[in-house]
């Protein structure tokens, strides 16, 4: 069976729903509490490639820290990635990774499609 990983924040209802969905489907997943175990820039770059998006698309732009750091004005991908490494709260959630592909669970149907494949 494929190794599946979920970047999870237990305080987030969408993240809890995604984990419940995986359990309901009988999918064993490695749960990574990314706020407690932050990822480095290479891991985030790899994730961005799997998702096929740029750094800003992975960011929670409504978070207060996003505004405090004035990230709306930042165009440099490296700086945006560094901001996520230093402030993992900026990373959209939940994220499920399977077989070199990833999906953001907003909407949750993205995860269903990923685990089907």
C-alpha positions in Angstrom: 0.0 0.0 0.0 1.1 3.5 -0.7 2.5 5.7 2.0 0.1 8.5 2.8 0.9 11.6 4.9 -1.3 14.3 6.2 0.0 17.7 7.3 -2.4 18.2 10.1 -3.5 20.9 12.6 -5.7 19.4 15.2 -7.2 22.8 16.0 -8.6 23.2 12.5 -12.0 21.7 11.7 -11.1 21.2 8.0 -8.0 19.3 9.0 -9.9 17.2 11.5 -12.5 16.4 8.8 -9.8 15.3 6.4 -8.2 13.0 9.0 -11.7 11.5 9.8 -12.3 11.0 6.0 -9.0 9.1 5.7 -9.9 6.9 8.7 -13.4 6.4 7.3 -11.9 5.2 4.0 -9.6 2.8 5.9 -6.5 4.8 4.8 -3.6 4.6 7.2 -1.8 7.9 7.1 1.3 9.3 8.8 0.0 12.4 10.7 2.5 15.2 10.7 1.5 18.1 13.1 3.3 20.7 11.0 3.0 23.4 13.6 4.9 21.3 16.1 7.4 19.9 13.5 8.0 22.6 11.0 9.3 21.8 7.5 12.4 23.2 5.9 12.4 25.2 2.7 13.4 22.1 0.6 10.4 20.2 1.9 8.1 23.1 1.1 9.5 23.5 -2.4 9.0 19.7 -3.0 5.4 20.1 -1.8 4.8 23.1 -4.1 6.0 21.0 -7.0 3.7 18.1 -6.0 0.8 20.6 -5.8 1.7 22.4 -9.0 1.3 25.8 -7.4 3.4 28.8 -6.3 4.2 29.7 -2.8 1.5 32.3 -2.3 -1.2 29.8 -3.3 -0.1 27.6 -0.3 -0.4 30.5 2.1 -3.2 31.4 4.4 -3.4 35.1 3.4 -6.0 35.9 6.0 -3.7 35.0 8.9 -2.7 38.0 11.0 1.0 37.1 10.6 0.6 37.4 6.8 -0.5 41.0 7.3 2.1 41.8 10.0 4.9 40.6 7.7 3.5 42.6 4.7 3.7 39.5 2.6 1.1 40.8 0.1 3.8 43.1 -1.3 6.4 40.3 -1.5 7.0 38.8 -5.0 10.1 36.7 -4.3 9.2 33.0 -4.0 12.2 32.3 -1.8 11.0 35.0 0.7 7.5 33.6 0.8 8.9 30.1 1.4 11.1 31.4 4.1 8.1 33.0 5.8 6.3 29.7 5.8 9.3 27.9 7.2 9.6 30.5 10.0 5.8 30.7 10.5 4.2 27.4 9.7 0.8 28.8 10.6 0.9 30.5 7.2 0.7 27.1 5.4 -2.8 26.1 4.1 -4.2 23.0 5.7 -4.9 20.2 5.5 -2.5 18.7 3.0 -2.4 15.1 2.0 0.5 13.5 0.2 0.4 10.2 -1.7 2.8 8.8 -4.3 4.6 12.0 -5.1 1.3 14.0 -5.5 -0.4 16.2 -3.0 -3.7 17.9 -2.4 -4.9 20.7 -0.2 -8.1 19.6 1.5 -10.1 22.7 0.6 -12.5 21.4 -0.6 -12.3 18.0 0.9 -13.1 16.5 -2.5 -9.5 17.2 -3.5 -8.4 14.6 -0.9 -11.0 12.1 -2.2 -9.6 12.4 -5.7 -6.0 12.0 -4.5 -6.6 8.8 -2.5 -8.7 7.3 -5.3 -5.8 7.5 -7.7 
